[in-house]
Amino acid sequence: MAELSATEKIALIKQGLQEVLQEDIIVDVIEKQQRPLKIYWGTAPTGRPHCGYFVPMVKIAHFLQAGCEVKVLLADIHAFLDNMKAPLELVAHRAKYYELVIKSVLRAIGVSIEKLTFVKGSDYQLKQEYTMDLFRLSSIVTEHDAKKAGAEVVKQVASPLLSGLIYPLMQALDEEHLGVDAQFGGVDQRKIFTLAAENLTKIGFKERAHLMNPMVPGLAGGKMSASDPNSKIDLLDKPEVVKSKLRKAVCAPQDTEDNGVLSFVEYVLFPIAQLSGEPIFHVPRPDKYGGPVDYSSFEKLKEAYADGSLQPGDLKAGVEQALNALLAPIQAEYTADEEWQNIAELAYPPPVAEKKKKKEKKIGTGYHANKGAVVADGKAKPKEAVKEAVGTGAEEALEKLKVDN
């Protein structure tokens, strides 16, 4: 493939994005400095990755085609800080699981992973220099601004933990410590990106560009979420599960707004087809309803859906066929990789059934018998639970983040 011009590279980097902040930085690097743009994309290894991950993977493919140097941050410490979505004893395994999944997804859509760099947050975020920079940044960012920055990313609860305020500060600092020119993420990250742009220069670091993907609606409407099984399709879901979830998906006739199935075609299936050089979406429609039909662009498909010539059932059938074709090589790799299967069991162990609470007997005037570190329902008391999860010293806590390769 012929070398792209600077203008073509910039256009490819911006293709399909909802918003770009500090675009002049991108132009300066590519046109004036004439070097590859350095970008990082971070993901916190919490719930199982779902089909929404195809969206950033397409953009990573574009970045690589444009000659960019791309780092994938497996933000293991962020995963723990986000309202403890991932306990420390599971974080290391989930980070490894995410790495295996991301590599497999990229291979499935025909992207070479040779020029990708994978970095774990705990590899550098626990070092003295990073910690000192975090202290410096926390001395100029207010509690209000930190909370506002993480509002759309960090899980919101009635009594927020301090960790949720640290989360956006660390994401901003990662730009400096990963040595990049730009950070890429969803538009839900915008407030964190703004926090970084406004504050990094105040502690002596340069400003970065920020690239934002649109958010893809889930199958049940609203944001696609790993914590909502009805909103997403897992990358390891079998064909019959994919079919069942698509059947239940919200997809009103002629409604092109907040339609998760239609959006999946727009942001996943068509862009992936374009990567292969064959931008076609096939609908296997029965002959009695007009027979199979191919759409060469999303615009044409959207028009057909809006005027009713393409019905929800037929659209879902086309998505089912195309999606299962994408998932097949990923699932084949998983089935053939014993290490990946073992990591999956460690990262996402089956939930333990809760034991029925036993009524404690009172001794004398309301005194409860001392049960030690565990209460009657088998759960640790708060103090002992923290001790068990992170240990009593820094070295013991670090051990929780390690996993054998």
C-alpha positions in Angstrom: 0.0 0.0 0.0 1.3 3.4 -1.0 2.5 5.8 1.7 -0.3 8.2 2.8 0.2 11.9 2.6 0.1 14.0 5.8 -3.4 15.2 4.9 -4.6 11.6 4.3 -3.1 10.5 7.6 -4.9 13.2 9.5 -8.2 12.5 7.8 -7.9 8.8 8.6 -7.1 9.5 12.3 -10.3 11.7 12.5 -12.5 9.4 10.5 -15.7 8.4 12.3 -14.9 10.4 15.5 -17.5 12.5 17.2 -15.1 15.1 18.5 -11.4 16.1 18.4 -9.8 18.5 20.9 -6.5 20.2 20.2 -6.4 19.1 16.6 -3.5 21.5 16.0 -1.3 19.2 18.1 -2.0 16.3 15.6 -1.3 18.6 12.6 2.0 19.8 14.1 3.3 16.3 14.8 2.4 14.9 11.4 3.0 17.9 9.1 5.7 19.9 10.8 7.6 17.4 13.0 7.0 14.7 10.3 6.9 11.8 12.8 4.3 9.2 13.9 1.6 10.4 16.2 1.8 8.7 19.6 -1.6 7.7 20.9 -2.8 5.7 23.9 -6.2 4.1 24.5 -6.9 2.8 28.0 -9.4 0.2 29.3 -10.1 -0.8 32.9 -10.4 -4.6 33.2 -13.6 -4.9 35.1 -16.5 -6.8 33.5 -16.1 -9.2 30.5 -15.4 -7.3 27.2 -18.4 -7.2 24.9 -19.0 -6.5 21.2 -18.9 -2.8 21.9 -15.1 -3.2 22.0 -15.2 -3.6 18.2 -15.7 0.2 18.0 -12.4 1.3 19.5 -10.6 -1.6 17.7 -11.7 -0.2 14.3 -10.2 3.2 15.3 -7.0 1.5 16.5 -6.9 -0.1 13.0 -7.2 3.4 11.5 -4.5 4.8 13.7 -2.1 2.0 12.7 -2.9 2.5 9.0 -2.0 6.2 9.5 1.4 5.2 10.8 0.6 6.1 14.5 2.4 4.4 17.4 -0.4 3.0 19.6 -0.2 2.0 23.2 -3.0 0.0 24.9 -3.2 0.7 28.6 -4.6 -2.1 30.7 -5.7 0.1 33.6 -5.7 -2.4 36.4 -5.4 0.1 39.2 -8.2 2.2 37.7 -10.3 -1.0 37.7 -9.8 -1.3 41.5 -10.4 2.4 42.1 -13.7 2.5 40.2 -15.9 1.7 43.3 -14.0 -1.6 43.6 -15.6 -3.0 40.5 -12.6 -5.4 40.4 -11.2 -6.7 43.7 -7.4 -6.7 43.8 -7.2 -10.5 43.9 -9.0 -10.6 40.5 -7.5 -7.5 38.8 -4.3 -9.1 37.6 -6.2 -12.0 36.0 -8.7 -9.7 34.4 -5.9 -7.5 32.9 -4.4 -10.7 31.3 -7.9 -11.7 30.1 -8.4 -8.3 28.5 -5.0 -8.4 26.7 -5.9 -11.8 25.2 -9.3 -10.6 24.1 -8.1 -7.4 22.5 -5.4 -9.2 20.5 -7.9 -11.8 19.3 -10.5 -9.1 18.3 -7.8 -7.2 16.3 -6.8 -10.4 14.5 -10.4 -11.2 13.8 -10.8 -7.9 11.9 -7.5 -8.3 10.1 -5.4 -5.9 12.1 -1.7 -6.6 12.7 -0.8 -6.3 16.3 3.0 -6.2 15.8 3.1 -2.4 16.2 0.9 -2.3 19.3 2.3 -1.9 22.7 0.5 -3.3 25.8 1.2 -1.6 29.1 -0.3 -2.4 32.6 -1.0 0.6 34.8 0.6 -1.1 37.8 3.9 -1.3 35.8 4.5 2.5 36.3 1.7 3.9 38.4 3.1 2.5 41.6 6.5 4.2 41.2 7.7 7.1 43.3 7.8 9.6 40.4 4.2 8.9 39.4 3.0 9.1 43.0 4.7 12.5 43.5 3.1 13.8 40.3 -0.3 12.6 41.6 0.3 14.6 44.8 1.2 17.6 42.8 -1.9 17.4 40.6 -4.2 16.8 43.5 -2.9 20.0 45.1 -4.4 22.1 42.3 -7.6 20.2 41.4 -10.6 20.7 43.6 -12.9 18.0 44.9 -15.7 19.5 42.8 -13.7 19.3 39.5 -12.4 15.8 40.2 -15.9 14.6 40.9 -17.3 16.3 37.8 -14.6 14.9 35.6 -15.4 11.3 36.6 -19.2 11.7 36.6 -19.7 9.7 33.4 -17.0 7.2 33.8 -16.7 6.3 37.5 -19.6 4.4 39.0 -21.8 6.9 40.9 -23.1 5.9 44.3 -24.8 7.7 47.2 -21.6 7.8 49.3 -18.8 8.1 46.8 -15.4 6.7 47.8 -12.2 8.9 47.6 -10.9 6.5 45.0 -13.4 7.8 42.5 -11.7 11.2 42.8 -8.2 9.8 42.3 -9.3 7.9 39.1 -9.6 11.0 36.7 -6.4 12.5 38.0 -4.5 9.3 37.2 -6.0 9.1 33.8 -4.8 12.6 33.1 -1.3 11.8 34.3 -1.1 8.7 32.2 -0.7 11.0 29.1 2.6 12.2 30.5 4.0 9.0 31.9 3.1 7.0 28.7 4.9 9.7 26.6 2.1 10.2 24.1 0.8 13.1 22.0 -2.9 12.2 22.2 -5.4 10.1 24.2 -8.2 8.3 22.6 -11.5 7.2 24.2 -15.3 7.5 24.1 -17.1 10.8 24.3 -18.1 9.8 27.8 -14.4 10.6 28.7 -14.7 14.2 27.6 -14.7 15.7 31.1 -11.6 13.8 32.1 -9.9 14.9 28.8 -10.8 18.5 29.7 -9.4 18.1 33.2 -6.1 16.9 31.7 -6.0 19.8 29.1 -6.6 22.4 31.8 -4.3 21.1 34.5 -1.3 19.2 33.2 0.3 22.4 31.9 0.0 23.9 35.4 2.5 21.3 36.8 4.9 21.6 33.9 3.6 19.0 31.4 2.6 19.6 27.8 -1.0 19.6 26.6 -2.2 16.6 24.5 -4.8 16.1 21.8 -8.0 14.1 22.6 -9.9 11.9 20.2 -13.4 10.8 21.0 -15.6 8.0 19.6 -19.4 8.3 19.7 -21.1 6.1 22.3 -22.9 3.1 20.7 -26.4 2.4 22.2 -26.9 -0.9 23.8 -29.4 -3.5 22.6 -31.8 -2.4 25.3 -31.4 1.3 24.5 -29.1 3.6 26.4 -25.4 3.1 26.9 -23.9 -0.4 26.2 -22.7 -1.7 29.6 -20.7 -4.7 30.6 -22.7 -4.8 33.9 -26.1 -5.0 32.0 -26.3 -8.4 30.3 -29.4 -7.3 28.3 -27.6 -4.3 26.7 -24.6 -6.2 25.2 -23.4 -9.4 23.5 -20.4 -11.0 25.0 -17.5 -11.8 22.7 -17.8 -15.5 23.7 -21.6 -15.8 23.3 -22.5 -18.7 21.2 -24.7 -18.3 18.0 -27.9 -19.3 19.8 -27.2 -16.8 22.5 -26.5 -14.1 20.0 -29.8 -14.9 18.2 -31.8 -14.8 21.5 -30.3 -11.5 22.6 -30.9 -9.9 19.2 -34.5 -11.1 19.2 -35.1 -9.3 22.5 -33.3 -6.1 21.3 -35.1 -2.8 21.1 -35.6 -2.2 17.4 -38.8 -0.4 16.6 -39.9 -0.3 12.9 -38.7 2.8 11.0 -37.1 4.2 14.2 -33.5 5.3 13.4 -32.9 7.1 16.8 -31.4 5.3 19.8 -31.7 2.0 17.9 -28.9 -0.2 19.2 -29.2 -2.8 16.4 -29.0 -0.1 13.7 -26.1 1.7 15.5 -24.2 -1.6 15.7 -24.3 -1.8 11.9 -23.2 1.8 11.6 -20.3 1.8 14.1 -19.2 -1.8 13.9 -20.2 -3.9 10.9 -19.8 -1.3 8.1 -16.5 0.0 9.4 -15.1 -3.5 9.7 -16.3 -4.3 6.2 -14.5 -1.2 4.9 -11.3 -2.4 6.5 -11.6 -5.6 4.4 -12.2 -3.6 1.3 -15.8 -5.0 0.9 -18.2 -2.5 2.4 -21.3 -4.6 2.0 -24.0 -5.5 4.6 -26.0 -8.6 3.6 -29.6 -9.2 4.7 -30.6 -12.9 4.2 -34.3 -12.0 3.6 -36.7 -14.8 2.6 -37.9 -14.8 -1.0 -41.5 -14.2 0.0 -40.5 -10.9 1.5 -38.4 -9.7 -1.4 -35.4 -12.0 -1.2 -31.8 -11.3 0.0 -30.5 -7.8 -0.3 -27.1 -6.1 -0.1 -26.5 -2.5 1.1 -23.3 -0.8 -0.1 -23.5 2.0 2.5 -25.0 2.6 5.9 -26.9 5.6 4.4 -28.8 3.4 2.0 -29.5 0.9 4.7 -30.8 3.6 7.0 -33.1 5.0 4.3 -34.5 1.6 3.7 -35.2 1.1 7.4 -36.7 4.5 7.8 -39.2 4.0 4.9 -40.1 0.5 6.0 -38.7 -1.4 3.1 -36.3 -3.1 5.6 -38.0 -4.6 8.6 -36.6 -5.1 12.1 -36.6 -8.9 11.8 -34.6 -8.8 8.6 -32.2 -6.2 10.0 -31.6 -8.5 13.0 -31.1 -11.5 10.8 -28.4 -9.6 8.9 -26.7 -8.5 12.1 -26.8 -12.0 13.5 -25.2 -13.5 10.5 -22.4 -10.8 10.3 -21.7 -10.8 14.0 -21.4 -14.5 14.3 -19.0 -14.5 11.4 -16.9 -12.0 13.4 -17.1 -13.9 16.7 -16.3 -17.3 15.2 -12.4 -16.8 14.9 -12.3 -15.3 18.4 -14.2 -18.2 19.9 -12.1 -20.7 18.0 -8.9 -19.1 19.5 -10.4 -19.3 22.9 -11.4 -22.9 22.5 -7.9 -23.8 21.4 -6.1 -21.8 24.0 -6.0 -23.6 27.4 -4.2 -20.7 29.0 -6.9 -18.3 28.0 -9.6 -20.6 29.4 -7.7 -20.9 32.7 -7.3 -17.1 32.9 -11.0 -16.7 32.3 -11.9 -19.0 35.2 -9.5 -17.0 37.5 -10.7 -13.6 36.3 -14.4 -14.3 36.4 -15.1 -17.1 39.0 -18.7 -18.2 39.3 -20.6 -16.3 42.1 -20.6 -18.0 45.5 -24.1 -18.7 46.7 -24.9 -16.8 49.8 -25.5 -18.8 53.0 -28.6 -18.1 54.9 -28.1 -16.0 57.9 -28.3 -17.7 61.3 -29.8 -15.8 64.1 -27.2 -15.1 66.8 -27.9 -16.0 70.3 -27.5 -13.3 72.9 -25.6 -13.9 76.0 -26.7 -12.0 79.1 -27.8 -8.4 78.5 -27.4 -8.2 74.7 -23.7 -9.3 74.4 -23.0 -11.1 71.1 -20.6 -14.0 71.0 -17.2 -13.2 69.4 -17.1 -14.9 66.0 -13.6 -13.6 65.1 -13.0 -12.1 61.7 -16.1 -13.6 60.1 -19.7 -12.8 60.8 -22.6 -15.3 60.7 -23.3 -14.9 57.0 -19.7 -15.8 56.1 -18.6 -12.3 55.1 -15.6 -10.6 56.7 -16.0 -7.6 58.9 -15.0 -4.3 57.1 -11.6 -4.0 58.9 -10.7 -7.7 58.3 -12.0 -7.6 54.8 -9.6 -4.8 53.8 -6.8 -6.6 55.5 -7.6 -9.8 53.6 -7.9 -8.0 50.2 -4.9 -5.7 50.3 -2.7 -7.0 53.1 -1.1 -4.9 55.8 1.9 -3.5 53.8 2.8 -2.2 50.4 4.7 -5.3 49.4 1.7 -7.5 50.1 -0.6 -5.2 48.2 1.7 -5.3 45.2 1.6 -9.1 45.2 -2.2 -8.9 44.7 -1.5 -7.3 41.3 0.8 -10.0 40.0 -0.1 -12.9 37.8 2.2 -15.5 36.4 2.6 -15.2 32.6 
